[in-house]
Amino acid sequence: MLARDCHNPRHGVTAMTTWREIRGIRVIRFICDSDNPNHPRTKKFVILIPLHGSMNILTGKYLDTYKAHLPAGWAGALQDIAAIELTPKTFTFYTSVAVISSSRIEGEQMEIDSYVKHKTQDIEYLPELVQKPDDLYNAYVFARANQLGMANFMQSHALLTAHLLPAKWQGAYRRNEMLVMEHKTGRVQFEAAPFATVEEEMNKLWEDIEELKKSKLSTEEILYYAAFIHLAFVCIHPFNDGNGRAGRLLEKWFLAAKLGESAWYIRSEKYYYDNVNDYYKNLNRLGIFYHQLNYAQALPFLLMLPASIHS
């Protein structure tokens, strides 16, 4: 709880404002006391401000429905993940699986088992097979070592696109229109945010993320907003390439910022890869055009994250 005092000796008035956050609601209490014998009085005001309703892109309006559809056993499964010993070897293993799963969603050819052997047993493979997954691995290592924020995220994108984009587009927003296509079929999924609005939309998203970082959230809310951040980011599609990889990293980074380091062991990327058809189908539910996206259809996508924990 934060408090602020103010005293006006001329009028004998003392005022104190306190505020705290309870389950995403900012509770502001204002108390005004007067020690002036001619005007003795005490006034109290309580103002409730729902933080979820004041954000730019993200919204908590679907949170109750989301909670009602959470898979049974997710909380116990999350506790099991939290109990995993945090060592360099376990981080390497789980991050290798995450990285190559995320990479295969984007069409990379290397098998999961082979990449895990590459990272855990130092087995060499052809550069064209491991360069881009290794770049993404470096981005995960960077994210684990640094706080989540816009500048660090842009740096992580530069790392994961080291062998994917020219240097001038690494960690830089696109300057062209973008049609997002499914890698397996080549079908158009949706039209991303117009390039003239990309920076504005990303600034809005980062304002939302920073607000959530400061807020005290329940575990259900953390999972809900992590997936919503992932979804909103992919819909904006701010970069020329690497958006899917970056979006899944951003989701995991937010989870780690709110839940602690054990969140890096959540196998969300592997679950998305194992269920890649549903992953794309659930993205498509929102609509084709960015400014006409219907987030009321987001629930199936948002529920994939807790499903990955339960699996």
GUVEX-976038 format. One record per residue: residue number from 0; z, y, x of N, C-alpha, C in turn; residue in one letter. Coordinates in steps of 0.1 Angstrom, whole numbers, plus 5000, padded with zeros to 4 digits. Atoms other than C-alpha are relative to their C-alpha. Example, Ala and Ser with C-alpha at 12.3 -4.5 7.8 and 13.67 -1.06 7.14 Angstrom:
<sites>
   num     nZ     nY     nX    caZ    caY    caX     cZ     cY     cX   residu
     0   5000   4988   5009   5078   4955   5123   5000   5012   5009        A
     1   5000   4989   4991   5071   4989   5137   5008   5011   4992        S
</sites>
This chain:
<sites>
   num     nZ     nY     nX    caZ    caY    caX     cZ     cY     cX   residu
     0   5000   4988   5008   5000   5000   5000   5000   5012   5009        M
     1   5000   4987   4993   4992   5035   5012   5006   5011   4992        L
     2   4993   4989   5007   5012   5066   5003   4997   5013   5006        A
     3   5002   4987   4995   5008   5103   5006   5010   5009   4993        R
     4   4990   4991   5006   5035   5129   5000   4996   5015   5002        D
     5   5003   4986   5000   5031   5166   4992   5012   5008   4994        C
     6   4989   4992   5005   5059   5192   4988   4996   5015   5000        H
     7   5003   4986   5001   5056   5227   4975   5014   5007   4998        N
     8   4987   4994   5001   5089   5245   4982   5001   5012   4991        P
     9   5000   4988   5008   5080   5276   4963   5003   4996   4985        R
    10   4998   5004   5014   5079   5257   4930   5009   4988   4998        H
    11   4990   5012   5001   5103   5229   4939   4993   4988   4995        G
    12   5008   5011   5005   5076   5203   4933   4997   4990   5011        V
    13   5004   5010   4990   5072   5171   4952   4991   4989   4993        T
    14   5010   5010   5006   5042   5148   4945   4998   4989   5010        A
    15   5004   5012   4992   5035   5113   4959   4989   4992   4994        M
    16   5011   5008   5004   5003   5094   4956   5000   4987   5007        T
    17   5001   5013   4994   5002   5057   4963   4988   4992   4994        T
    18   5011   5009   5006   4974   5032   4960   5000   4987   5008        W
    19   5002   5013   4995   4968   4996   4966   4989   4993   4993        R
    20   5011   5008   5006   4942   4970   4959   5005   4987   4995        E
    21   4995   5012   5006   4949   4941   4936   4987   4993   4994        I
    22   5011   5008   5005   4921   4915   4932   4987   5009   4997        R
    23   5011   4992   5002   4894   4941   4937   5001   5012   4992        G
    24   4997   4988   5008   4910   4968   4916   5008   5009   5008        I
    25   4992   4990   4993   4922   5000   4932   5009   5006   4990        R
    26   4990   4995   5009   4955   5010   4916   5006   5012   5006        V
    27   4995   4988   4995   4964   5046   4921   5011   5005   4991        I
    28   4989   4996   5007   4998   5058   4911   5004   5014   5005        R
    29   4997   4986   4996   5006   5096   4911   5013   5003   4993        F
    30   4987   4996   5005   5042   5107   4907   5003   5014   5004        I
    31   4997   4986   4997   5052   5144   4904   5014   5003   4995        C
    32   4986   4997   5003   5089   5154   4905   5002   5015   5003        D
    33   4997   4986   4999   5102   5189   4900   5015   5001   5001        S
    34   4985   4998   4999   5137   5199   4913   5003   5015   4996        D
    35   4997   4987   5005   5133   5234   4898   5008   4999   4987        N
    36   4991   5002   5012   5162   5237   4873   4994   5006   4987        P
    37   5007   4994   5012   5140   5259   4850   4989   4991   4994        N
    38   5011   5009   5005   5113   5232   4848   5002   4986   5005        H
    39   4998   5014   4995   5128   5198   4855   4991   4990   4993        P
    40   5009   5009   5006   5103   5171   4849   4995   4989   5010        R
    41   5006   5010   4992   5088   5139   4862   4988   4995   4993        T
    42   5012   5005   5006   5052   5129   4855   4994   4989   5008        K
    43   5006   5011   4994   5036   5096   4863   4986   4997   4994        K
    44   5013   5003   5004   5000   5087   4862   4995   4987   5007        F
    45   5006   5012   4994   4983   5053   4869   4985   5000   4997        V
    46   5014   5001   5002   4946   5051   4874   4995   4987   5006        I
    47   5006   5013   4996   4927   5018   4877   4985   5002   5002        L
    48   5014   4998   4997   4894   5019   4895   4994   4986   5005        I
    49   5006   5013   4996   4874   4986   4896   4990   5002   5011        P
    50   5009   4998   4988   4858   4985   4931   4987   4994   4997        L
    51   5013   5007   5002   4832   4960   4920   4990   5008   4992        H
    52   5009   4993   5008   4818   4984   4895   4995   5013   5006        G
    53   5003   4987   4994   4814   5013   4919   4990   4998   5012        S
    54   5009   5003   4989   4790   4996   4944   4985   5004   4997        M
    55   5014   4995   5001   4753   5005   4950   4991   4989   4995        N
    56   5009   5011   5002   4735   4972   4949   5008   4987   4994        I
    57   4992   5012   5004   4761   4944   4946   5008   5004   4987        L
    58   4993   4998   5012   4780   4940   4914   5009   4988   4997        T
    59   4991   5011   5004   4810   4920   4901   4999   4996   4986        G
    60   5001   5002   5014   4798   4918   4866   4998   4985   4996        K
    61   5002   5014   5003   4789   4881   4869   5011   4991   5006        Y
    62   4990   5008   4993   4821   4871   4887   5007   4990   4991        L
    63   4993   5009   5009   4839   4856   4857   4992   4988   4997        D
    64   5009   5012   5003   4809   4834   4848   4999   4992   5013        T
    65   5001   5007   4987   4806   4825   4885   5013   4991   5002        Y
    66   4987   5007   4998   4843   4814   4887   5000   4988   4990        K
    67   4999   5011   5010   4839   4793   4855   4991   4988   5004        A
    68   5010   5011   4996   4810   4773   4872   5002   4995   5014        H
    69   4998   5005   4986   4825   4767   4906   5002   4985   4999        L
    70   4999   5015   5000   4823   4730   4915   5014   4996   5003        P
    71   4986   5005   4998   4855   4710   4913   5002   4995   5014        A
    72   4997   5004   4987   4871   4704   4946   4996   5009   5012        G
    73   5005   4991   4989   4856   4733   4965   5012   5006   5008        W
    74   4988   4994   4993   4891   4748   4974   5005   4990   5010        A
    75   4995   5011   4991   4903   4715   4989   4990   4998   5012        G
    76   5010   5001   4990   4870   4712   5008   5001   5011   5010        A
    77   4999   4988   4991   4874   4747   5022   5013   4999   5009        L
    78   4988   5002   4992   4909   4738   5034   4998   4990   5011        Q
    79   5004   5010   4990   4895   4707   5052   4992   5007   5011        D
    80   5008   4993   4989   4870   4730   5070   5009   5009   5008        I
    81   4991   4991   4993   4898   4754   5079   5009   4992   5010        A
    82   4991   5009   4991   4917   4724   5095   4992   4995   5012        A
    83   5008   5005   4989   4888   4716   5119   5005   5008   5013        I
    84   4995   4994   4988   4900   4723   5155   4989   5009   5005        E
    85   5010   4990   4994   4883   4754   5169   4999   4999   5015        L
    86   5002   5002   4985   4870   4745   5203   4985   5004   5003        T
    87   5014   4998   4997   4838   4754   5222   4991   4989   4996        P
    88   5008   5012   5003   4825   4719   5216   4997   5000   4985        K
    89   5002   5000   5015   4830   4721   5178   4991   5011   4996        T
    90   5008   4989   5004   4815   4755   5176   4985   4998   5004        F
    91   5014   5003   4996   4784   4744   5196   4994   4990   4990        T
    92   5006   5010   5009   4779   4714   5173   4997   5006   4987        F
    93   5003   4994   5013   4783   4732   5140   4990   5011   5000        Y
    94   5010   4989   4999   4763   4762   5151   4986   4994   5003        T
    95   5013   5007   4998   4735   4739   5164   4994   4995   4987        S
    96   5004   5005   5013   4733   4723   5130   4995   5012   4991        V
    97   5004   4988   5008   4733   4757   5113   4987   5006   5004        A
    98   5012   4993   4994   4707   4772   5136   4987   4992   4997        V
    99   5012   5007   5002   4682   4744   5134   4996   4998   4985        I
   100   5003   5001   5014   4686   4740   5097   4994   5012   4994        S
   101   5006   4987   5004   4680   4777   5091   4986   5001   5006        S
   102   5014   4999   4994   4650   4775   5115   4990   4991   4993        S
   103   5009   5009   5007   4635   4745   5097   4996   5005   4986        R
   104   5003   4993   5012   4637   4764   5064   4988   5009   5002        I
   105   5011   4991   4997   4613   4788   5081   4988   4994   5007        E
   106   5012   5007   4995   4589   4761   5093   5001   4995   5014        G
   107   4999   5006   4987   4602   4752   5127   4999   4985   5000        E
   108   5004   5014   5000   4592   4717   5137   5011   4991   5006        Q
   109   4991   5009   4993   4621   4704   5158   5010   4994   4991        M
   110   4991   5007   5008   4643   4678   5143   5014   5004   5002        E
   111   4986   4996   4999   4680   4685   5136   5007   4992   5011        I
   112   4993   5008   4990   4692   4656   5157   4996   5003   5015        D
   113   5005   4997   4987   4670   4665   5186   5006   5014   5005        S
   114   4995   4987   4995   4682   4701   5187   5015   4999   5003        Y
   115   4985   5002   4997   4719   4691   5185   5001   4994   5014        V
   116   4999   5006   4987   4713   4669   5215   4996   5010   5011        K
   117   5004   4989   4991   4696   4698   5232   5011   5009   5004        H
   118   4989   4991   4998   4726   4720   5228   5013   4993   5004        K
   119   4988   5006   4997   4754   4695   5231   4999   4991   5013        T
   120   5001   5009   4989   4740   4672   5258   4990   5005   5011        Q
   121   5009   4994   4990   4717   4696   5277   4987   4993   5002        D
   122   5013   5007   5000   4686   4676   5269   4989   5010   4999        I
   123   5010   4990   5000   4655   4695   5277   4988   4996   4991        E
   124   5012   5002   5008   4625   4699   5254   4990   5011   5003        Y
   125   5010   4991   4998   4593   4718   5254   5004   5014   4996        L
   126   4995   4987   5003   4599   4756   5254   4996   5004   4986        P
   127   5005   4996   5013   4578   4761   5223   5008   4994   4988        E
   128   4991   5006   5010   4602   4738   5204   5013   5007   4999        L
   129   4986   4995   5000   4635   4754   5214   5001   5015   5001        V
   130   4998   4986   4997   4628   4790   5222   5005   5008   4988        Q
   131   4996   4992   5012   4631   4805   5186   5013   4995   4995        K
   132   4987   5004   5004   4660   4782   5176   5011   5005   5010        P
   133   4990   4995   4990   4678   4792   5209   5003   5015   4998        D
   134   4998   4986   5003   4672   4828   5201   5010   5002   4988        D
   135   4991   4999   5012   4689   4823   5167   5014   4996   5004        L
   136   4987   5005   4995   4717   4804   5184   5007   5012   5007        Y
   137   4994   4989   4993   4723   4834   5207   5005   5011   4990        N
   138   4996   4991   5010   4725   4856   5176   5013   4996   4993        A
   139   4988   5005   5006   4752   4834   5161   5012   5002   5010        Y
   140   4989   4998   4989   4772   4835   5194   5004   5015   5000        V
   141   4998   4986   5000   4768   4873   5194   5008   5004   4987        F
   142   4993   4997   5012   4780   4875   5158   5014   4996   5000        A
   143   4987   5005   4999   4810   4854   5164   5009   5009   5009        R
   144   4993   4992   4990   4820   4877   5193   5002   5015   4996        A
   145   5001   4986   5003   4814   4910   5175   5003   5002   4985        N
   146   4996   4997   5014   4826   4927   5143   4987   5002   4992        Q
   147   5012   4998   5009   4802   4927   5113   4999   5015   4998        L
   148   5003   4986   5002   4786   4961   5111   4985   5002   5001        G
   149   5015   4998   5000   4751   4976   5108   4994   5000   5014        M
   150   5006   5000   4986   4746   4983   5145   5000   4986   5006        A
   151   5000   5014   4995   4757   4948   5155   4991   4991   4993        N
   152   5010   5008   5007   4736   4933   5128   4986   5002   5005        F
   153   5014   4997   4994   4705   4951   5141   4998   4994   5013        M
   154   5001   5006   4987   4713   4938   5175   4998   4985   4999        Q
   155   5002   5014   5002   4716   4903   5162   4986   4996   4996        S
   156   5014   5002   5004   4681   4906   5146   4992   5001   5013        H
   157   5007   4999   4988   4668   4917   5180   5001   4987   5008        A
   158   4998   5012   4993   4683   4886   5195   4992   4988   4994        L
   159   5006   5012   5007   4670   4861   5169   4984   5001   5000        L
   160   5015   4998   5000   4634   4876   5171   4994   5002   5014        T
   161   5005   4997   4986   4631   4877   5209   4987   4993   5003        A
   162   5013   5007   4998   4602   4851   5208   4993   5000   4987        H
   163   5006   5000   5013   4592   4860   5172   4992   5013   4998        L
   164   5006   4987   5002   4583   4897   5172   4998   5008   5013        L
   165   5001   4991   4988   4571   4923   5197   5013   5008   5001        P
   166   4988   4993   4998   4599   4943   5212   5003   5011   4991        A
   167   4998   4988   5008   4594   4974   5191   5004   4997   4986        K
   168   4996   5004   5013   4600   4954   5159   5013   4992   5000        W
   169   4987   5007   4999   4631   4936   5171   5011   5009   4997        Q
   170   4989   4991   5004   4661   4951   5153   4995   5013   4994        G
   171   5006   4988   5005   4638   4976   5136   4994   4997   4986        A
   172   5005   5002   5013   4629   4980   5099   4984   5001   5000        Y
   173   5015   5001   5002   4593   4973   5088   4995   5014   4995        R
   174   5007   4988   5005   4568   5001   5081   4987   4996   4992        R
   175   5011   5005   5008   4545   4982   5058   5006   4993   4987        N
   176   4996   5007   5012   4546   4966   5024   5001   4985   5003        E
   177   4997   5013   4996   4558   4930   5023   4999   4991   4987        M
   178   5000   5010   5010   4548   4900   5001   5007   4988   5007        L
   179   4992   5011   4995   4573   4871   5006   4994   4987   4995        V
   180   5007   5012   5004   4557   4837   5006   5009   4988   5004        M
   181   4993   5012   4997   4572   4802   5005   4992   4993   5012        E
   182   5006   5005   4988   4565   4785   5038   4992   4987   4998        H
   183   5007   5013   5002   4556   4750   5025   4988   5001   4992        K
   184   5012   5000   5009   4532   4760   4998   4991   5012   5002        T
   185   5008   4988   4999   4521   4795   5007   5000   5009   4988        G
   186   5000   4992   5012   4528   4807   4972   5008   5013   5002        R
   187   4993   4987   5000   4539   4843   4967   5013   4998   4992        V
   188   4987   5001   5007   4576   4844   4959   5003   5013   4993        Q
   189   4998   4987   5006   4581   4881   4953   4995   5011   5009        F
   190   5003   4988   4992   4573   4916   4965   5012   5007   5004        E
   191   4987   4994   4995   4600   4930   4987   5000   5015   4997        A
   192   4999   4986   5002   4613   4965   4986   4989   5008   5006        A
   193   5011   4991   4994   4586   4992   4992   5005   5005   5013        P
   194   4996   4996   4987   4587   5001   5028   5006   5014   5001        F
   195   4995   4986   5000   4594   5038   5020   5015   5000   4996        A
   196   4986   5000   5005   4627   5027   5004   5009   4990   5008        T
   197   4993   5010   4993   4638   5000   5029   5013   5006   5006        V
   198   4988   4994   4993   4662   5022   5050   5010   5004   4989        E
   199   4991   4996   5011   4677   5037   5018   5007   4988   4994        E
   200   4995   5012   5007   4682   5003   5002   5010   4993   5010        E
   201   4991   5006   4991   4698   4989   5034   5012   5008   5002        M
   202   4988   4991   4999   4721   5019   5037   5009   4997   4988        N
   203   4992   5003   5011   4732   5012   5002   5008   4986   5001        K
   204   4994   5013   4998   4738   4975   5010   5012   5001   5010        L
   205   4990   4999   4990   4758   4984   5041   5012   5008   4995        W
   206   4988   4994   5006   4780   5008   5021   5008   4990   4992        E
   207   4994   5011   5008   4787   4979   4997   5008   4991   5009        D
   208   4994   5009   4991   4795   4956   5026   5013   5006   5006        I
   209   4989   4994   4995   4818   4981   5042   5012   5002   4990        E
   210   4989   5000   5011   4837   4986   5009   5006   4987   4998        E
   211   4995   5013   5001   4841   4949   5006   5009   4996   5012        L
   212   4992   5003   4989   4854   4946   5041   5013   5006   5000        K
   213   4987   4993   5001   4882   4970   5033   5008   4995   4989        K
   214   4993   5004   5012   4890   4954   5000   5007   4986   5002        S
   215   4993   5013   5000   4915   4926   4995   4994   4991   4989        K
   216   5007   5009   5009   4895   4898   4978   5006   4986   4999        L
   217   4997   5014   5001   4903   4864   4965   4990   4992   5007        S
   218   5010   5009   4993   4886   4834   4981   4987   4999   4991        T
   219   5011   5001   5009   4864   4831   4950   4991   5012   5001        E
   220   5007   4988   4999   4854   4867   4953   4992   5001   5014        E
   221   5007   5000   4986   4846   4863   4991   4988   4992   4999        I
   222   5011   5009   5000   4823   4834   4984   4989   5007   4991        L
   223   5010   4993   5009   4806   4853   4955   4993   5011   5007        Y
   224   5006   4989   4994   4800   4884   4975   4992   4997   5012        Y
   225   5007   5004   4989   4789   4866   5006   4986   4995   4996        A
   226   5013   5004   5005   4761   4849   4986   4992   5011   4995        A
   227   5007   4989   5006   4753   4881   4968   4994   5009   5011        F
   228   5005   4993   4988   4749   4899   5002   4987   4993   5005        I
   229   5011   5008   4996   4726   4871   5013   4988   5002   4991        H
   230   5010   4998   5010   4706   4874   4981   4993   5014   5000        L
   231   5005   4986   5000   4703   4912   4981   4992   5003   5012        A
   232   5007   4997   4988   4693   4913   5017   4986   4994   5000        F
   233   5013   5007   5000   4665   4887   5013   4991   5007   4990        V
   234   5009   4993   5009   4652   4906   4983   4995   5013   5006        C
   235   5005   4988   4994   4650   4938   5003   4990   4997   5011        I
   236   5009   5005   4990   4634   4919   5032   4996   5011   5010        H
   237   5002   4988   4993   4638   4948   5056   4992   4999   5013        P
   238   5006   5002   4987   4622   4933   5088   4986   4994   4998        F
   239   5013   5006   5000   4587   4922   5096   5000   4985   5000        N
   240   4998   5014   5000   4600   4887   5102   5014   4997   5004        D
   241   4986   5004   4997   4633   4868   5107   5009   5004   4989        G
   242   4991   4996   5011   4646   4879   5073   5009   4989   4995        N
   243   4993   5011   5005   4656   4845   5061   5011   4996   5010        G
   244   4990   5004   4990   4674   4836   5093   5011   5010   5001        R
   245   4990   4989   4999   4691   4870   5094   5008   5000   4987        A
   246   4993   5000   5013   4701   4867   5057   5011   4990   5000        G
   247   4990   5011   5000   4718   4834   5062   5011   5002   5011        R
   248   4990   4996   4990   4735   4847   5094   5009   5010   4994        L
   249   4992   4989   5006   4747   4878   5075   5010   4994   4990        L
   250   4991   5006   5009   4762   4856   5048   5012   4993   5007        E
   251   4990   5007   4992   4781   4835   5074   5009   5010   5007        K
   252   4992   4990   4993   4792   4866   5093   5010   5007   4991        W
   253   4991   4994   5009   4807   4881   5062   5011   4990   4996        F
   254   4990   5010   5003   4825   4849   5054   5011   4999   5012        L
   255   4991   5001   4989   4840   4848   5089   5009   5013   5001        A
   256   4993   4987   5000   4850   4885   5086   5012   4999   4990        A
   257   4990   5000   5010   4870   4877   5055   5009   4988   5000        K
   258   4992   5012   5000   4881   4841   5059   5005   4995   5014        L
   259   4996   5004   4986   4885   4838   5097   4989   4991   5006        G
   260   5011   5007   4992   4866   4818   5124   4996   4987   4994        E
   261   5004   5013   5006   4867   4785   5105   4988   5001   4991        S
   262   5012   4998   5009   4840   4800   5082   4987   4996   5008        A
   263   5012   5003   4993   4815   4794   5110   4997   4985   4999        W
   264   5002   5014   5001   4819   4757   5103   4996   4996   4986        Y
   265   5005   5003   5013   4808   4760   5067   4985   4996   5001        I
   266   5014   5005   4998   4775   4740   5065   4990   5005   4989        R
   267   5008   4994   5010   4757   4764   5042   4985   4999   5004        S
   268   5015   5001   4995   4724   4765   5063   4995   4986   4998        E
   269   5004   5014   5001   4723   4727   5063   4998   4997   4985        K
   270   5002   5003   5014   4728   4726   5025   4988   5007   4995        Y
   271   5012   4993   5005   4701   4752   5019   4987   4993   5005        Y
   272   5012   5007   4995   4677   4732   5041   4998   4987   4992        Y
   273   5001   5013   5008   4686   4699   5023   4995   5002   4986        D
   274   5004   4997   5014   4680   4716   4990   4990   5012   5000        N
   275   5009   4988   4998   4652   4740   5001   4992   5003   4988        V
   276   5008   4997   5012   4632   4736   4969   5008   5008   4990        N
   277   4991   4993   5009   4662   4747   4948   5003   5014   5006        D
   278   4997   4987   4993   4669   4775   4974   4989   5010   4996        Y
   279   5011   4991   5003   4634   4790   4968   4999   5002   4985        Y
   280   5001   4999   5014   4634   4783   4931   5011   5010   4994        K
   281   4990   4991   5005   4667   4801   4926   4998   5014   5005        N
   282   5004   4986   4996   4655   4831   4946   4989   5005   4991        L
   283   5011   4996   5008   4624   4832   4924   5005   5004   4986        N
   284   4996   4997   5014   4645   4834   4892   5002   5015   4997        R
   285   4997   4986   5003   4652   4871   4897   4988   5008   4996        L
   286   5012   4993   5003   4616   4881   4893   4991   5003   5012        G
   287   5010   4998   4989   4586   4892   4914   5001   5013   5007        I
   288   5000   4987   4994   4590   4929   4919   5014   5005   5002        F
   289   4987   4997   4996   4619   4944   4937   5008   5009   4990        Y
   290   4993   4990   5009   4627   4973   4913   5001   4994   4986        H
   291   4999   5006   5013   4625   4949   4884   5009   4987   5001        Q
   292   4992   5012   4998   4648   4922   4898   5011   4999   4990        L
   293   4990   5002   5010   4671   4907   4872   5012   4991   5006        N
   294   4989   5007   4994   4704   4898   4889   5008   4992   4991        Y
   295   4993   5009   5010   4717   4883   4857   4995   4985   5002        A
   296   5005   5013   4998   4696   4853   4868   5005   4994   5014        Q
   297   4996   5003   4986   4714   4851   4902   5010   4988   5001        A
   298   4989   5010   4999   4741   4826   4893   4996   4987   5007        L
   299   5003   5013   4993   4723   4794   4904   4999   5002   5015        P
   300   5001   4997   4986   4716   4810   4938   5015   5002   5006        F
   301   4986   4997   4995   4752   4823   4942   5009   4987   5000        L
   302   4992   5012   5000   4766   4789   4934   4996   4990   5010        L
   303   5003   5009   4989   4748   4772   4962   5009   5000   5012        M
   304   4990   4999   4989   4773   4785   4987   5012   4991   4998        L
   305   4988   5009   5003   4804   4769   4971   4996   4985   5000        P
   306   5004   5013   5000   4783   4738   4966   4998   4994   5014        A
   307   5002   5004   4987   4776   4737   5003   5014   4996   5006        S
   308   4986   5003   4996   4814   4737   5009   5004   4986   4995        I
   309   4996   5012   5006   4820   4709   4985   4992   4988   5005        H
   310   5008   5011   4995   4792   4688   4999   5005   4994   5013        S
</sites>
